């Protein structure tokens, strides 16, 4: 269970002008009648956005806690099974007692499996919740950010999903700085 990676996003504004990818003009130098396009490196948001760094630490700690809890349950179950096996070998139990202990061990194993399933589901739901919050945060920030910038489209660049883009179209640093500033302001309000 590793922290799930954020899926790439794309946002378009309400600009109905035709979209042209003029790399000479760049994001800041679009000519009249041309649509301005920019992109953001998603990996940079994942590593530099304070909110996401905090979420990542939180989820890594939660994952360690889950693993620790499950490991302790498994260790206790193994020890109980080992003690039961030793008791059987030394004729410590009657047949009825042995059947009862064995049934109890099976119930404990089922409970451990159910706990693992429940904790895994809760963990995945929490990751999904944080991923949605991240996506919403990015979209809301870009909507406000774009009121002044007037980009027709802001693309997400993650890995090789964009085969070529002029570096002048990269607004990642500006976006990350703005998102961190907005997040810091939100935290200070709380």
C-alpha positions as CSV (number, residue, x, y, z in Angstrom):
1,X,0.0,0.0,0.0
2,X,2.0,2.9,-1.2
3,X,0.6,6.4,-1.3
4,X,-1.3,6.6,-4.5
5,X,0.0,8.8,-7.2
6,X,-2.2,11.7,-8.3
7,X,-3.7,11.3,-11.7
8,X,-2.9,14.0,-14.3
9,X,-5.4,16.8,-14.7
10,X,-6.2,19.3,-17.5
11,X,-8.1,22.5,-17.2
12,X,-9.5,24.7,-19.9
13,X,-10.9,28.1,-19.5
14,X,-14.1,29.5,-21.2
15,X,-12.1,31.1,-24.0
16,X,-13.7,30.1,-27.3
17,X,-10.8,31.3,-29.5
18,X,-9.1,28.7,-31.7
19,X,-6.2,27.0,-29.9
20,X,-2.8,27.2,-31.6
21,X,0.4,26.0,-30.0
22,X,2.8,28.7,-31.1
23,X,6.0,27.9,-29.3
24,X,7.7,31.1,-30.6
25,X,5.2,33.4,-28.7
26,X,5.2,31.3,-25.6
27,X,2.7,31.4,-22.9
28,X,3.2,35.1,-22.2
29,X,3.6,36.2,-25.8
30,X,0.4,35.0,-27.6
31,X,-0.5,37.2,-30.5
32,X,-4.0,38.7,-31.0
33,X,-6.4,36.0,-32.0
34,X,-4.1,33.2,-30.7
35,X,-4.9,31.1,-27.7
36,X,-2.4,31.2,-24.9
37,X,-1.5,27.7,-23.6
38,X,0.7,26.8,-20.7
39,X,1.5,23.7,-18.8
40,X,2.3,22.6,-15.2
41,X,4.6,19.8,-14.2
42,X,2.5,17.5,-12.0
43,X,5.5,15.9,-10.5
44,X,6.7,19.3,-9.2
45,X,3.3,19.9,-7.5
46,X,3.6,16.4,-5.9
47,X,7.0,17.2,-4.5
48,X,6.8,21.0,-3.8
49,X,3.2,21.7,-2.7
50,X,3.2,21.9,1.0
51,X,-0.3,20.5,1.4
52,X,0.6,17.4,-0.6
53,X,3.9,16.9,1.3
54,X,1.9,17.0,4.6
55,X,-0.7,14.6,3.2
56,X,2.1,12.2,2.0
57,X,3.7,12.2,5.5
58,X,0.3,11.6,7.1
59,X,-0.5,8.8,4.8
60,X,2.9,7.2,5.2
61,X,2.5,7.2,9.0
62,X,-1.0,5.8,8.7
63,X,0.4,3.0,6.4
64,X,3.1,2.2,8.9
65,X,0.5,2.1,11.7
66,X,-1.7,-0.3,9.7
67,X,1.3,-2.5,8.9
68,X,2.4,-2.5,12.6
69,X,-1.2,-3.4,13.8
70,X,-1.5,-6.2,11.3
71,X,2.0,-7.5,12.0
72,X,1.2,-7.6,15.7
73,X,-2.0,-9.5,15.1
74,X,-0.2,-11.9,12.8
75,X,2.6,-12.5,15.3
76,X,0.0,-13.1,18.2
77,X,-1.9,-15.5,16.0
78,X,1.3,-17.4,15.0
79,X,2.4,-17.6,18.6
80,X,-1.1,-18.9,19.7
81,X,-0.9,-21.5,16.9
82,X,2.6,-22.6,17.9
83,X,1.5,-22.9,21.6
84,X,-1.5,-25.0,20.5
85,X,0.7,-27.2,18.4
86,X,3.0,-27.8,21.3
87,X,0.1,-28.5,23.6
88,X,-1.2,-31.1,21.1
89,X,2.1,-32.8,20.9
90,X,2.4,-33.0,24.7
91,X,-1.2,-34.3,25.0
92,X,-2.1,-31.2,27.1
93,X,-5.7,-31.0,25.7
94,X,-8.7,-33.3,25.5
95,X,-10.1,-33.7,22.1
96,X,-13.0,-31.3,22.9
97,X,-10.5,-28.7,24.3
98,X,-8.4,-29.0,21.2
99,X,-11.4,-28.6,18.9
100,X,-12.4,-25.5,20.8
101,X,-9.0,-23.9,20.7
102,X,-8.6,-24.7,17.0
103,X,-12.0,-23.1,16.3
104,X,-10.9,-20.1,18.3
105,X,-7.7,-19.8,16.3
106,X,-9.6,-20.0,13.0
107,X,-12.0,-17.3,14.2
108,X,-9.0,-15.1,15.1
109,X,-7.5,-15.7,11.7
110,X,-10.8,-14.7,10.0
111,X,-11.0,-11.6,12.2
112,X,-7.4,-10.7,11.3
113,X,-8.3,-11.0,7.6
114,X,-11.4,-8.9,8.1
115,X,-9.4,-6.3,9.9
116,X,-6.8,-6.2,7.1
117,X,-9.6,-5.8,4.5
118,X,-11.3,-3.1,6.5
119,X,-8.1,-1.1,7.2
120,X,-7.1,-1.4,3.6
121,X,-10.4,-0.1,2.4
122,X,-10.4,2.8,4.8
123,X,-6.8,3.6,3.7
124,X,-7.8,3.6,0.0
125,X,-10.9,5.8,0.7
126,X,-8.7,8.3,2.6
127,X,-6.2,8.4,-0.2
128,X,-9.1,9.0,-2.7
129,X,-10.4,11.8,-0.4
130,X,-7.0,13.5,-0.4
131,X,-6.5,13.0,-4.1
132,X,-9.8,14.7,-4.7
133,X,-8.9,17.5,-2.4
134,X,-5.6,18.0,-4.2
135,X,-7.4,18.0,-7.6
136,X,-10.0,20.5,-6.3
137,X,-7.2,22.7,-4.8
138,X,-5.3,22.7,-8.1
139,X,-8.4,23.5,-10.2
140,X,-9.6,26.2,-7.8
141,X,-6.2,27.8,-7.7
142,X,-5.8,27.7,-11.5
143,X,-9.2,29.2,-12.0
144,X,-8.3,32.2,-9.8
145,X,-4.7,32.3,-11.2
146,X,-6.0,32.3,-14.8
147,X,-8.4,35.4,-14.3
148,X,-5.4,37.6,-14.9
149,X,-3.3,35.4,-17.1
150,X,-6.1,34.6,-19.6
151,X,-4.8,31.2,-20.7
152,X,-7.1,29.3,-23.0
153,X,-5.7,26.0,-21.7
154,X,-3.4,24.9,-18.9
155,X,-2.2,21.4,-19.4
156,X,-0.8,18.9,-16.9
157,X,2.6,17.5,-17.9
158,X,3.4,14.2,-16.2
159,X,6.2,12.0,-17.5
160,X,6.0,11.8,-21.3
161,X,2.3,12.6,-21.8
162,X,3.3,15.8,-23.7
163,X,5.8,14.9,-26.3
164,X,7.1,18.4,-26.8
165,X,6.6,21.7,-25.1
166,X,8.6,24.8,-25.2
167,X,10.0,25.7,-21.7
168,X,8.5,29.2,-22.0
169,X,5.1,27.6,-21.6
170,X,6.0,26.1,-18.3
171,X,4.3,27.9,-15.4
172,X,5.0,25.3,-12.8
173,X,7.1,27.4,-10.4
174,X,4.6,30.3,-10.4
175,X,1.7,27.9,-9.8
176,X,3.5,26.0,-7.0
177,X,4.5,29.3,-5.3
178,X,1.0,30.6,-5.5
179,X,-0.6,27.4,-4.3
180,X,1.8,27.2,-1.3
181,X,1.1,30.9,-0.5
182,X,-2.7,30.2,-0.7
183,X,-2.3,27.1,1.5
184,X,-0.3,28.9,4.1
185,X,-2.9,31.6,4.2
186,X,-5.6,28.9,4.7
187,X,-3.7,27.3,7.5
188,X,-3.2,30.6,9.2
189,X,-6.9,31.3,9.1
190,X,-7.6,28.0,11.0
